[in-house]
Amino acid sequence: MKRFAPIFLSMLLFMAGCSNKNQAEYNKSDIYWYQKMIYYISADDLDKADEYYTSLQSEHFASPLLKEATLLMAQAHMDNDEYLMAKYYLDEYKKRFADDKSLPFIEYLKIKASFLAFKSINRDQKLLADTIKEALEYKQKFPHSKYNPLVDTMLTKLYLAQYVLDREIASLYKRRGKEKAAKIYEERYKNFWLKKDEIDIPKSWYDYLINW
């Protein structure tokens, strides 16, 4: 029994230390949570930054710092290629803080996050279709937005990606002897506003959206 005493004592000290540490991280001011969040964004530790944002939101739901903190977290996740998390924070911002002036910007960032989230032209077909729909709805909802030229650029690249996808699907159906299905997709890309010889198809999926 004696030989287990040091181990047991060490465990108690460790648990006590954790308890004190956790206790010290409660009931802090909003500026404390905000500064901690900024620190971990700067340190590129977004998991910790998320935790401190949650503490800020939980303990100071009405804090004036929360508006800026939410947008900062969205941008940080976007810069780190974590686009689903970026959209989560943008949705939070939209629900709580967006007004007529800021809403076009927030909706533009959401489209940008979806646009940059593509990884595979074959696996992300729904994301492609959904993002085209979001972009079209944005132009209809905000016809005079200063972000429309940027949305148009993304939309053009999305359409080009859809063109390539339709060609690949039509070719696949042809190889499998499904002529009727192939014809449906052939009609789609043959009615595209650019002609085949006017489109220089990139070699990699990344180039489809970034360098096209």
N, C-alpha and C positions, 0 to 999 in steps of 0.2 A: 504494500500500500504506500510505503514511504517514497518508493521510486517514482510513483505517479504524482506525488504532491507538486514537484516543480512544474510538471506539464500542466496540471490543473490550474496552478497559480498563474502560469503564463497565459493560459486561455482566459482567465478572469481579467487579467490586466489588459489583454487585447480587446476583449468585449467592452471593458470600461472605457478604453481609449476611443473605440468606435462610437460608443454612446455619447461621450463628451463632444466628439467631433460633430456628430449629427445634431446634437443639441445646440451647438454653436452656430449651426446653419439655419436656425429658425428665428422668426421674429426680427428680421433685419429690415432696414429701410429700403425703399425702392431704388435709391441711388446705389446702395450696396449691391443688390442683385444685378442692376444694370451694368455697373462697372465690372463685375465678375463675368457677366455675359460677354462684354466687349473684350475682356482679357482673353477669354478662351476662343473667341472668334479670331483674334489676332494670332493666337497660338495654334490655329487650325485644328482645334479639338471641338468639333461641333456637337459631339455627344454631351460634353460638359456644358457647352453654351446652351444647348436645348434644356438641360436640367435647370440652369439658372434662369432662363426665360420662364420656365414653368413656375419656379418659385416667385418670380416677379409677378406673373399673372395671378397666381394663387393668393398671394398675400397682399397685393396692391392692385386689385382689378380695375380701380378707377385712376390709377397713376397716369399722369401726362407723359411719362417716359415709355409707356407700353406701346403707344402708337409707333414711335420711331423704332423701338426694339423689335416689333413685329416685322417691319419692313427690312430692317438690318438682317434679321434671321433668314428671311426669304432670299435676300440677295446673297448672303453667305452660302446658303445651300445651293443656289444656282451656280455660284462661282466654283463650287466643289463638285459640280456635275450630279448633284442630288436633286433631281428635278421634281420628284414626287413630294419631297419634303418642302421644296420651294413653293410648290402650288398649295400645300397645306397652309403655310404661313400667309400666302397671298389671299387665300380664302378667309382666313381669320381676319386679316386686315380689311378685306372687303365687307365682311359682316359687321365689324365694329367701328371702322373709322372712315371708310370711303365716302366721299361726297361727289357732287356733280363735277367738281374740278379734278379730283384725283382718280375717279373711277376709270376713265379711259386709259390712264397709265397702268393701273393695276391689272385691268383686263388684257392690255398689251403684254405685260410681263407674263401672265398666265399662258398666253399663246406662245410666247418665246420659250417658256419652260417646256411646253409640249413639243414644240418644234425641235428643240435641242435634245429631247429625250430619246429620239430614235436611235436604235442600235442595229436593227436588222430590217431590211425591206420586206422580208417574208414573214417574220414573226410579229411585226408591228403594223399589220394591215389595218387593224381597228383604230390604232392610235393615229395613223395617217388619215383615215377617213374622218375621225373625230376632230382632228386639228384643222383640216380643211373646212369643216362645218363651223368650228369656232371662229376661224378667220373671216369667213363670209358673214357670219352673224355680227361680228365686230364692225365690219364695214357698213353694215346696214344700221346698226345701233348708233355708231359714232361716225356719221358721214363726213364730218369736218374735223376729225381728230388729226392732230399733227403727227401721230404715229402711223397713220394710214400708209405712207410710202414704205415704211418698214414692214408692215403687215402684208402689203402687196408683194414685196420682195420674197418674204417667206412663202406666201401663197403660190407664187409662180414656181418656186422650187418644189413645193409640195405637189403641184400639178404635174411637174416634170417627173417626179418620183412615181406618181400614180400612173403616168404614161408607161414608164419602164415596167412597173409591176403588171399592168394589164397585158403588155407584150409577153412577159414571161409566163403568165398564167395561160394565155392563149396558146403559146408554144407547148406548154406542158400538156394541155388538153389534146392538142393535135397529136403529140407523140403517143398518147394513150388511146387514140382513135375516137375521141369524143368530139366530133366535128361540130355538133350543135352548140355545146358549151364554148368551144373555141371561137365560134363565130360571134357570140355575144361579146367576148372580150376584144376580138378584132375590131368590131364596130366601135368600141369605146376609143381605142387608140387611133383608129383611122380617122375619126372625127375631131381629133385634137387640132388646135388652131395652128400649131407648127407642123411643118412637113418633116418626114423622116430625115431627109438630108440636111435639115436645118438644126438638128439636135445632135450634139456631140456627147454621147453617153459616157459618163465617167466609169472608171474601172472598179472603184471601191464604193461601198455604201456611204462612208463618211463624206466622200466627194460629192455624192448626190445632193446633199443639203448644204455643205459648207463651202465648197469650191465651185459649184456649178454656176 
